[in-house]
Amino acid sequence: MQIEVEIQLNGQTVSGAAEPRTHLADFIREEALATGTHLGCEQGVCGACTIFIDGEPMRSCLTLAAACDNADIRTVEGFADDPLMQAIRESFKQHHGLQCGYCTPGMLVTAYDIIRRLPGADRQIIRREISGNLCRCTGYEGIVNAIEAVLKDPPVASLQEMARSKPRSRSDGLDKIVSSDSSMSPEAGPTTESEATDLPDADSFDTAVNLEKTITVAAAPDAVWQIISNPEAMVSVIPGASLTAPFDNGIAKGLCEVKVGPMKAQFQGTASIVYQTDAKSGTLVGRGRDDFSRSTLEGRLDFVLVPDGVDSILDLNMRYRLNGPLSQFGRAALIEEIANALLRDIARGLEEKLNGTAISEHHSKAPHPANGSRFLVSALVGLLKRVLRRSR
């Protein structure tokens, strides 16, 4: 479920859709591309993500974006003409108050708050006030010296402090979040609308990336179709795939995990599947999202099963769109090689299933994440072979 959020970010109106659990730091970095706010621990400990919300410093990694609807947000990019921030930046430079710079955006915001709020602060107070902003480089001495220097003759701050009698709570806007996400409401009943309303239009993939592939299976078409036309059976031969609910009225809900070293992506989503049994063909349209990387994948798959002597050939036409951080791995040549490796595993799984394990027994086994490292190695080897062939 997406919630429309509108904020005033550094004097500009920024609006966009966010999930109920999206924190403000992700929203301003991804919707407004204001990447000056850094993310460190994402648990409110390190202080790297500190920004001003309605005039007060707050951790943007602990603040829900939906709770900040209509709020006035100021990040480190929003102080270009602010005389106090200019003085702080110059002082940090003169007193060596930064090294790697990762903590610096949050540290500058905290310094700004200290100077305007505690004009008589001494070194002990400064150290106490910056204790919520961790720095692994400087040892804090340069930071304290920089803040102390500005405190001696501080310029006027252009950002006025919000009245402390009416602080913005991170729970503000919770009613909006609950009302927009029925799964968070204790009184919510079952969904009555068709799951298909949340799917992309099947005719919207004309400009999407297109990939045509075939799978050869050493089995007769009737036997292969028995598995292909049964979503519960088919997911059991796809590495990392599983259904999260029974297949009902043409709608499948499930997830697919891919593991690359210590990292794991888990796309969870919904698909509509239409079968033409007489022609042994069908169409799948679906959308999935990996919450960790905040990447989305949506696509359309047209498939048809045809005989090839005593064997079968499954012709696939895939059109897809990949958005978010994982799209950097979406280069067509790389995706094609990864698809080749994955389809070989699926063909092998179909043959093993037809030759031995019963559908009900096989599906009862827990799915294992697809080995992305192996697919990636296979993809790179495939690309290398193609390059060598072209160079001859």
N, C-alpha and C positions, 0 to 999 in steps of 0.2 A: 504494500500500500504506500502510495506517495502522497506527501503533504506539500501544498504550495506555501512557500516561505518568502517573505519580502523583508529586507533589512536596509538600513541606510549604512553603507560601508564607505567610510572615508569621504562622506559627503555625496556619494552617488547611490542611487537606488539599485539594489541587486535583488533579483527574484529568481526562484527556481524550485524544482521539486526535490524533496528529501524524504527519506524513510524516517519513521518515528524515532529510530535509534541513532540517526546520523548526528554526530556531534558538530558543533559550530566550526571547529578548525577545519574539518574535512569540507564543510559546505563552502566556506570562504576561499579555500584553496582550489577547490574543483569547479565551483560554479562561477566564481569571480576571478580565478587564477591569481589571487592575491597570495603568493607563496612566500611572502616575507615572514609570515607566522610559521614557526617551525614546530614539528611534532617530535617529541622525545619518548617519554615513558607511556604516554596516553593513559596515565592513571592519576594525574593531578599531583605528581611528586616532584618532577624536575623543574617545572615552571617555564620551560622553553616556549610554550604556547600562550603565555600570558598576553592578553589584549585588554582594551577598555570596552566595556559594555555599559552604555548609558553613563559614562563618566567614571566608572569604577573598574579597577583591575580585576580580571577574573580568568580562570583557567578555561580556555576554549575547548580543551579535550574532554572536560567534564560537563560542558554546557550543551544541552540539546539545541539543535538549530531551530526546531519548531517552537521551543520556548522563547526564542528571541525574535519572533515575528514582530515587525515594526520597531525593533530596537535600533539605537544608534551605536554603531560599531566603529571603533578606531583601532587600526592595526599600525604596525611600525611604518608602513608606507604612507600613512595619513598625516604625517607631521612634516611635510616638505618645507612649509613656510612657518613653522612654529618656532619662535625664538628660544623657548626653553629647551626643546628637543635639539635644536641646532647647537646650543651651548653644551648639552649633555654629550652629544656625539663628538664634539671637538675635544671635550675633556677626556672622554674615553680614549681618544686617539693620543692625546698628550701624555696621559698617565698609564698607557699600555693596559687598558681595561678589557682587552679582548685578544684572543689568539686564533683559535679555529673559527670562532664566530657563531657556532651553533646555538649557544645560549643567549647570544647578544640581543636578538629582537625582544625576547621576554625580559631580559635584564634591563634594557633601555626603558621599557614600559614601567617596570618596577621602580627604576630610578626616578622617572618622571613623577610617579605617584608620591614617592618619598619627599621629593623636593617641594612640591606644591602643597602637600598635606602636613609635613613636619618641618617647617622652616628652621626650627631650632635644633634639629637632630644632630647628635654628636656621633663619633665613630662607633660607639657601642650600640646606639640605636640603629645606625645604618646597617651594621652587621646583623642585628636581629631582624630588621625589615627585609633584607635580601636573603635570609636563610631559606626561603622557599624557592629560590632560584639557584639551581646547581650549576657549577662550572668546574670542568675537569682539567682546565688548562692553567688559569691565572693564579690560583691560590687566593683569590679574592682581594689581595692587597691593592692592586691597581684599580679595581672596581670601587673599593671604598674610597681611595684617594680621589678618584674622578668625581664621585658624588659629593664628597666633602668640599671639593674645590668649587663646584657650582653652587653649593649651599651658601657660600660666603657672599655671593652677589648674584642671586638668581634672576633671570629675566622673567617677565610675566608670562604665565602659561595661557595659551589660547584655549585649551580644553578645560572647561569648567567642571568642577566635581559635582556629581549628582548628590542631592540631599540624602544624607545617610539614614534619614528616618523612613525612606521608601526604597530600600535596596531591591534590585531585581533578583528574584529567587530562581534557581534553576528548575523549580517545579512550575514556574509560570508557563502557561500554555499547555499544561498537562491535559486539560479538558479537550483541547483541540487534537492532541495526539490520540487520546482514547477514543474520541468520537470518530476519528478518521480510520482507526484500525480496530475492527470489531474483535480481533483475536485478543486484544488487551482489555476488553470490557468484560467484567464478571457476569453481566446480564446478556451478553451476546449469544444469539442462537445460531443454528447452522446457516451457512450461506445458501440463499435461495436462488441467486442469479447464476447463469451458466458460467463455468470456469473459462469458457472459450472467449468471453468478452474481454479478458485480460491478455489475449494473444494477438500477435501482429497480424495484419491483413495478409492473406495468402498471396495476394497479387501485388504486394509492395516490394518484392525482391528483384524487380527487373534490373536495378542498378547495383545489386549486391554482388559480392565476390562469388564466382561460379566455379564449382569443382565437379568434374564428371569422373566417376570411378566404376570399376567392376569388381565383383567378388566371384571367384570360381569355387564351387563346393562339390566335392566328390559324392554326390547323392542325387536321387531323382527329385524333380521339381515338387511333386506332391508332398514328399517327406519334408523337404526344406520349407515349403509354404506353411506346413503345420506349425512350425516354430515361428516363422516370420510373422504370421498372422495372430500370434499369441504374445502380447506384450510382456506378460509375466515370464514366458519362456525366453523371449528374445533378449531381455535385459540380462539374463543369466550368462549370456555368451559375450557380453560387452564388458571389457575390463573396467572396473570401478563403478559400474552402473547398478542402480537398484530402484525399485518403485517404493514410494513412501505412502501410497494409498492404492486400493484396488482399482483396476482399470474399469471405468464406468461411463457408459453413454459416449464412447469415443474420446474420452479425456483421460490422459495419463499424467500422473504427478510423480516426480522422482528426482533423483540426483545422480551426478556423475563426478567421481573424485579422480584427480590426477595428482600424483606425487612426484616432485622433482627434488631429489636430495631431501633436506629437512623441511622443504616447503610443500604445502598441499593446497590445491585449489579445489573447491567443491561447488560446482554449479548446481543449483537447485531451482526447479521450475516446473512448468506445465506445458503439455503438448496435446494437440488435437490430431488424431489419426483416423484417416478414412481408408478403408480397404475396398478394392474391387476384386472379389474372390474369383469370379470367372476368368478375369484377365491376369490373375495373380500379380496385382499391382496395387499401389496405394500412394498416399500423400501424407506427410507429417509436417505440421507447422508448430513451432514451439519457441519458447523464450526461457532463458535461465540466467541466474545471477550468482556470482561468487561474492559473498558478503565481505570476506577478508580483503580482497583486492578491489572491491566495489566495481567489478567488471561485469558487463552483460553480454550475453550471446543469444542471438535470435536467428532463426533460419527456417528454410523450407527444404524438405527432402522428398523427391519423387523417386519411386523405386518400382521396378518390374522384374519379375523372375521368368527366365526363359530357359528351355531345355538346351543342352549341349551334349548330344549323344546320350550317354548314361549319366552324365553330370548335369549341373545346373549353373547358370550364370545370373548373378543379381546385378542389374544395371542401376546405378545410382546417379542422380543429379542433385547436387547439394548447392544451395545458395544461402549465404550467411552474412551476418554483420556482427563484428566484435568491437565493443566499445569499452573504454576504461583503460587502466594501466596495463592490462594484459594485451591490449591491442598492439603494443610494441613488438609482440611475438607473432603478429598476424601477417607477416610477409607471405605472399602467395606461394613462393617456391618452398619455404619452410613448412607452411601448412600442408602443402601437397605431399611432402615427404613424410610428415608425421601421420597424415591420413593413410598413406600406403602401409605404414607399420601397424597402425591400429586395425585396418581392414584385414590384414593378414592374420592378426590375432582373432578377429571375429570369425573369419573363415575356418580357422583351426577349431575354434570353440563350437561352431555349428557341426563340424564333422565329428568331433568327440562326442557331442550330445547325441547325434544320430546313431553313433556306433556303440553307445554304452549307457550312460547315465540317464535315468528317467527324468522327465521334466520336473516333476514335483520334488524329487530328491535334490536335483541340482540347484533348483531355485531356493531351497531352504538353506543353502550354504551362504555364509556372510560374504559379501562382495569385497574384493581387495582393490585398493586404488590402482588406477592405471599407472604403470611405471613410466612417467614422463621422461626420466633420465634415459631410459633405453630408447624410447621413441625419438628423443632429441639426438642421441648418438646415431641412431639409424638415419635420421633426417640429414645430419651433417655428412655422414658417409655417402648418402645418396646424392647430395649436392656436390660433393667432391668428385664423385664419379662423372657427373654430368659436365662439370667444368673441365675435367681431364679429357673427356670425349671431344668437347668443343675445341680444345687446344691442339688436337692432333691434325 
